């Protein structure tokens, strides 16, 4: 199976003293392992040498991971361990790259039994955290801010470079057409990805492409895994087949009941509030309301082609449902970005009002199909026949 996390796109590097003089794991290592699992569970791509290296060229992989990572977290319980050869080499290299202007990133310490004065001088001015729940949650926020900040700084350049390549190189455009593929979630399950792995990638994409969101806006891994297990037909993935079927974009919608629809239209629904209990099940013939949870494409993959692949798959999905006498009567979405607002307008959606916290609420009546959906003649015929008497 192709991996979802890639060695050339680490976000967080964890550095610690691994073994003591008796060749036993240090207390530092156990704290680092707990932190590694905590950050992984919150959908970050985390490098820790014991879990991230399976090659013989150990030193080369370490330096590549340091170069790629945005955040370095140094874990230590003693002055000796934080200044041990490899640990000092890692944090000194990372800080040096930042100070010389070749890298943008953040360095944090995660220590037990050490005061700020116990830390090496270059680390004293860095934010320090301890292994308790409150401090871990604060560290999580700082890591997320650092990564979002890095994304903001690089996304404009990536977008410009991507647009330049598409405009100037027809050959690359044809290559992209060959590489990209839009598949429904069950189809991606069949090639070896679990639903939890897929959801984890979608959450990562959201945090990379949306600004100023938190878990209340986004929801969590358990929640969305459960929702997608109940209604897998509502999720489509855009894959780059050249990179082990890497997930680079998606759309996701869920059927919701009338009460939840009204909350959404008032701008009071957060994605973190959506659960199986707030859904209706599209298992019977009838008319349904849907909430568009998200449409996103990683910046360097954005193009007319990638958006068209997702749109065509959306039309084919609602057409397949219509063939089973399952119809969408109303769609609601919350657009978080200027691109999201433009996409909603291009889809013929009507702006209702601002969301109470962040974004704008859009709505679309599907009883009378309008462009761009009506341009699919088969889809338009099915909907006109069904809603024609209303």
For each residue, the residues with C-beta under 8 A, 3 or more apart:
1: 191 192 193
2: 191 192 193 243 244 245 246
3: 6 244
4: 193 197 198 200 201 246 247
5: 9 45
6: 3 9 45 243 246
7: 10 47 52 61 64 65 68
8: 64 68
9: 5 6 45 68
10: 7 13 45 46 47 52 65 68 69
11: 44 45 46 69 70 71 143 147
12: 39 44 45 46 47 69 70 71 72 73 143 147
13: 10 46 47 48 65 66 69 71 72 73 90 94
14: 32 35 36 39 46 47 48 73 75
15: 32 72 73 74 75 86 87 90 91
16: 26 28 29 31 32 48 74 75 76 81 87
17: 20 26 28 29 76 81 82 84 86 87
18: 25 26 28 29 49 50
19: 23 24 25 26 29
20: 17 23 24 25 26
21:
22:
23: 19 20
24: 19 20
25: 18 19 20 29 30
26: 16 17 18 19 20 29 30 77 81
27: 30 31 77 112
28: 16 17 18 31 32 75 76 77 78 81
29: 16 17 18 19 25 26 32 33 50
30: 25 26 27 33 34
31: 16 27 28 34 35 75 77 110 112 131
32: 14 15 16 28 29 35 36 48 75 110
33: 29 30 36 37 48 50
34: 30 31 37 38 131
35: 14 31 32 38 39 73 75 110 131 136
36: 14 32 33 39 40 46 48 51
37: 33 34 40 41
38: 34 35 41 42 136 140
39: 12 14 35 36 42 44 46 140 143
40: 36 37 43 44 46
41: 37 38 221
42: 38 39 140
43: 40 200 203 204 207 221
44: 11 12 39 40 143 147 204
45: 5 6 9 10 11 12 204
46: 10 11 12 13 14 36 39 40 52
47: 7 10 12 13 14 52 65 69
48: 13 14 16 32 33 36 51 52
49: 18 52 53 58 62
50: 18 29 33 53
51: 36 48
52: 7 10 46 47 48 49 61 65
53: 49 50 58 61 62
54:
55: 58 61
56:
57: 60 61
58: 49 53 55 61 62
59: 62 63
60: 57 63 64
61: 7 52 53 55 57 58 64 65
62: 49 53 58 59 65 66 90
63: 59 60 66 67 93
64: 7 8 60 61 67 68
65: 7 10 13 47 52 61 62 68 69
66: 13 62 63 69 72 90 93 94 97
67: 63 64 97 103
68: 7 8 9 10 64 65
69: 10 11 12 13 47 65 66 72 94 105
70: 11 12 104 105 106 146 147 150
71: 11 12 13 105 106 107 108 143 146 147
72: 12 13 15 66 69 90 91 94 105 106 107 108
73: 12 13 14 15 35 107 108 109 110 139 143
74: 15 16 82 87 90 91 107 108 109 110 123
75: 14 15 16 28 31 32 35 109 110 111
76: 16 17 28 79 81 82 87 109 110 111 112 114
77: 26 27 28 31 81 111 112 113 114
78: 28 81 82 113 114
79: 76 82 83 114 118 119
80: 83 84
81: 16 17 26 28 76 77 78 84 87
82: 17 74 76 78 79 87 88 109 111 114 119 120 123
83: 79 80 87 88 120
84: 17 80 81 87 88
85: 88 89
86: 15 17 89 90
87: 15 16 17 74 76 81 82 83 84 90 91
88: 82 83 84 85 91 92 120
89: 85 86 92 93
90: 13 15 62 66 72 74 86 87 93 94
91: 15 72 74 87 88 94 95 107 122 123
92: 88 89 95 96 122
93: 63 66 89 90 96 97
94: 13 66 69 72 90 91 97 98 103 105 107
95: 91 92 98 99 107 122
96: 92 93 99 100
97: 66 67 93 94 100 102 103 105
98: 94 95 101 102 103 104 105 107
99: 95 96
100: 96 97 103
101: 98
102: 97 98
103: 67 94 97 98 100
104: 70 98 150 153
105: 69 70 71 72 94 97 98 146 150
106: 70 71 72 126 127 142 143 146
107: 71 72 73 74 91 94 95 98 123 126
108: 71 72 73 74 126 127 128 129 139 142 143
109: 73 74 75 76 82 119 123 126 127 128 129
110: 31 32 35 73 74 75 76 128 129 130 131 139
111: 75 76 77 82 114 119 128 129 130
112: 27 31 76 77 130 131
113: 77 78
114: 76 77 78 79 82 111 118 119
115: 118 119
116: 119 124 128
117: 124
118: 79 114 115
119: 79 82 109 111 114 115 116 123 124 128
120: 82 83 88 123 124
121: 124
122: 91 92 95 125 126
123: 74 82 91 107 109 119 120 126
124: 116 117 119 120 121
125: 122
126: 106 107 108 109 122 123
127: 106 108 109 142
128: 108 109 110 111 116 119
129: 108 109 110 111 135 136 138 139
130: 110 111 112 135
131: 31 34 35 110 112 135 136
132: 135 136
133: 136 137
134: 137 138
135: 129 130 131 132 138 139
136: 35 38 129 131 132 133 139 140
137: 133 134 140 141
138: 129 134 135 141 142
139: 73 108 110 129 135 136 142 143
140: 38 39 42 136 137 143 144
141: 137 138 144 145
142: 106 108 127 138 139 145 146
143: 11 12 39 44 71 73 106 108 139 140 146 147
144: 140 141 147 148 207 214
145: 141 142 148 149
146: 70 71 105 106 142 143 149 150
147: 11 12 44 70 71 143 144 150 151 207 208
148: 144 145 151 152 207 211
149: 145 146 152 153
150: 70 104 105 146 147 153 154
151: 147 148 154 155 208 209
152: 148 149 155 156 211
153: 104 149 150 156
154: 150 151 157 158
155: 151 152 158 159 209 299
156: 152 153 159 160
157: 154 160 161
158: 154 155 161 162 299 300
159: 155 156 162 163 299 300 302
160: 156 157 163 164
161: 157 158 164 165 300
162: 158 159 165 166 299 300 301 302 303
163: 159 160 166 167
164: 160 161 167 168
165: 161 162 168 169 172
166: 162 163 169 172 173 176 303
167: 163 164
168: 164 165
169: 165 166 172 173
170: 173 174
171: 174 175
172: 165 166 169 175 176
173: 166 169 170 176 177 303 305
174: 170 171 177 178
175: 171 172 178 179
176: 166 172 173 179 180 303 305 306
177: 173 174 180 305
178: 174 175
179: 175 176 240 241 242
180: 176 177 238 239 240 241 248 301 305 306 309
181: 238 239 241 309
182: 236 237 238 239 309 310 312 313
183: 187 188 191 236 237 239 313
184: 187 188 232 233 235 236 237 313 317
185: 188 189 195 198 228 232 233 234 235 236 237
186: 189 190 232 233
187: 183 184 190 191
188: 183 184 185 191 193 198 237 239 245 247
189: 185 186 193 194 195 198 232
190: 186 187
191: 1 2 183 187 188 245
192: 1 2
193: 1 2 4 188 189 197 198 245
194: 189 197 198
195: 185 189 198 199 225 228 229 232
196: 199 200 221 225
197: 4 193 194 200 201
198: 4 185 188 189 193 194 195 201 202 228 235 237 247
199: 195 196 202 203 221 224 225 228
200: 4 43 196 197 203 204 221
201: 4 197 198 204 205 247
202: 198 199 205 206 224 235 247 250 252 294 296
203: 43 199 200 206 207 218 219 220 221 224
204: 43 44 45 200 201 207 208
205: 201 202 208 209 247 248 249 250 296 298
206: 202 203 209 210 213 218 294 296
207: 43 144 147 148 203 204 210 213 218
208: 147 151 204 205 298
209: 151 155 205 206 296 297 298 299 337
210: 206 207 213 217 296 336 337
211: 148 152 336 337
212: 358
213: 206 207 210 217 218 336 358
214: 144 217 218
215: 218 219 220 272
216: 270 272
217: 210 213 214 270 271 272 336 357 358
218: 203 206 207 213 214 215 271 272
219: 203 215 223 224 271 272 274
220: 203 215 223 224 272
221: 41 43 196 199 200 203 224 225
222: 225 226
223: 219 220 226 227 272 274 275
224: 199 202 203 219 220 221 227 228
225: 195 196 199 221 222 228 229
226: 222 223 229 230 275 276
227: 223 224 230 231 254 274 275 276 279
228: 185 195 198 199 224 225 231 232 234 235 252
229: 195 225 226 232
230: 226 227 276 279 281
231: 227 228 234 254 255 279 281 282
232: 184 185 186 189 195 228 229 235
233: 184 185 186 282 317 321
234: 185 228 231 252 253 254 255 290
235: 184 185 198 202 228 232 250 251 252
236: 182 183 184 185 250 251 252 310 313 314 317
237: 182 183 184 185 188 198 247 249 250
238: 180 181 182 247 248 249 250 297 301 306 309 310
239: 180 181 182 183 188 245 246 247 248
240: 179 180 243 245 246 248 301
241: 179 180 181 245
242: 179
243: 2 6 240 246
244: 2 3
245: 2 188 191 193 239 240 241
246: 2 4 6 239 240 243
247: 4 188 198 201 202 205 237 238 239 250
248: 180 205 238 239 240 297 298 301 306
249: 205 237 238 296 297 298 301 306 310
250: 202 205 235 236 237 238 247 294 295 296 310
251: 235 236 292 294 295 310 313 314
252: 202 228 234 235 236 292 293 294 295
253: 234 290 291 292 293 331
254: 227 231 234 274 279 290 291 293
255: 231 234 279 280 281 282 288 289 290
256: 260 261 264 274 278 279 280 289 290 291
257: 260 261 278 279 280 289
258: 261 262 289
259: 262 263
260: 256 257 263 264 269 274 278 291
261: 256 257 258 264 265 289 291 330 332
262: 258 259 265 266
263: 259 260 266 268 269
264: 256 260 261 267 268 269 291 332 334 361
265: 261 262 332 352 361 363
266: 262 263 269 353
267: 264 334 352 353 354 355 356 361
268: 263 264 355 356
269: 260 263 264 266 273 274 291 334
270: 216 217 273 274 357
271: 217 218 219 274 293 294 334
272: 215 216 217 218 219 220 223
273: 269 270 278
274: 219 223 227 254 256 260 269 270 271 278 279 291 293
275: 223 226 227 278 279
276: 226 227 230 279
277:
278: 256 257 260 273 274 275
279: 227 230 231 254 255 256 257 274 275 276
280: 255 256 257 288 289
281: 230 231 255 284
282: 231 233 255 288 321 326
283:
284: 281 326
285: 324 325 326
286: 325 326 327
287: 327 328 329
288: 255 280 282 326 327 328 329
289: 255 256 257 258 261 280 328 329 330 331 332
290: 234 253 254 255 256 328 330 331 332
291: 253 254 256 260 261 264 269 274 331 332 333
292: 251 252 253 295 331 332 333 334
293: 252 253 254 271 274
294: 202 206 250 251 252 271
295: 250 251 252 292 310 340 343
296: 202 205 206 209 210 249 250
297: 209 238 248 249 301 302 306 307 310
298: 205 208 209 248 249 301 302
299: 155 158 159 162 209 302
300: 158 159 161 162
301: 162 180 238 240 248 249 297 298 306
302: 159 162 297 298 299 306 307
303: 162 166 173 176 306 307
304: 307 308
305: 173 176 177 180 308 309
306: 176 180 238 248 249 297 301 302 303 309 310
307: 297 302 303 304 310 311
308: 304 305 311 312
309: 180 181 182 238 305 306 312 313
310: 182 236 238 249 250 251 295 297 306 307 313 314
311: 307 308 314 315 372
312: 182 308 309 315 316
313: 182 183 184 236 251 309 310 316 317
314: 236 251 310 311 317 318
315: 311 312 318 319 373 376 379
316: 312 313 319 320
317: 184 233 236 313 314 320 321
318: 314 315 321 322 328 379
319: 315 316 322 323 376 378 379 382
320: 316 317 323 324
321: 233 282 317 318 324 326 327 328
322: 318 319 325 326 327 379 382 383 386
323: 319 320 382
324: 285 320 321
325: 285 286 322 386
326: 282 284 285 286 288 321 322
327: 286 287 288 321 322 366 383 386 387
328: 287 288 289 290 318 321 331 366
329: 287 288 289 365 366 367 387
330: 261 289 290 363 364 365 366
331: 253 289 290 291 292 328 349 363 364 366
332: 261 264 265 289 290 291 292 361 362 363 364
333: 291 292 340 344 349 361 362 363
334: 264 267 269 271 292 355 359 360 361 362
335: 340 341 343 344 359 360 362
336: 210 211 213 217 340 358 359
337: 209 210 211 340 341
338: 341 342
339: 342 343
340: 295 333 335 336 337 343 344 359
341: 335 337 338 344 345 351 360 362
342: 338 339 345 346
343: 295 335 339 340 346 347
344: 333 335 340 341 347 349 351 360 362
345: 341 342 348 349 351 362
346: 342 343 372
347: 343 344 364 372 373
348: 345 364 370 371 372 373
349: 331 333 344 345 362 363 364
350: 362 363 364
351: 341 344 345 360 361 362
352: 265 267 360 361 362 363
353: 266 267 360 361
354: 267 359 360 361
355: 267 268 334 358 359 360 361
356: 267 268
357: 217 270
358: 212 213 217 336 355
359: 334 335 336 340 354 355
360: 334 335 341 344 351 352 353 354 355
361: 264 265 267 332 333 334 351 352 353 354 355
362: 332 333 334 335 341 344 345 349 350 351 352
363: 265 330 331 332 333 349 350 352
364: 330 331 332 347 348 349 350
365: 329 330 368
366: 327 328 329 330 331 369 373 383 387
367: 329 383 387 390
368: 365 387
369: 366 373 374 379 380 383 384
370: 348 373 374
371: 348 374 375
372: 311 346 347 348 375
373: 315 347 348 366 369 370 376 379 380
374: 369 370 371 379 380
375: 371 372 380
376: 315 319 373 379 380
377: 380 381
378: 319 381 382
379: 315 318 319 322 369 373 374 376 382 383
380: 369 373 374 375 376 377 383 384
381: 377 378 384 385
382: 319 322 323 378 379 385 386
383: 322 327 366 367 369 379 380 386 387
384: 369 380 381 387 388
385: 381 382 388
386: 322 325 327 382 383
387: 327 329 366 367 368 383 384 390
388: 384 385
389:
390: 367 387
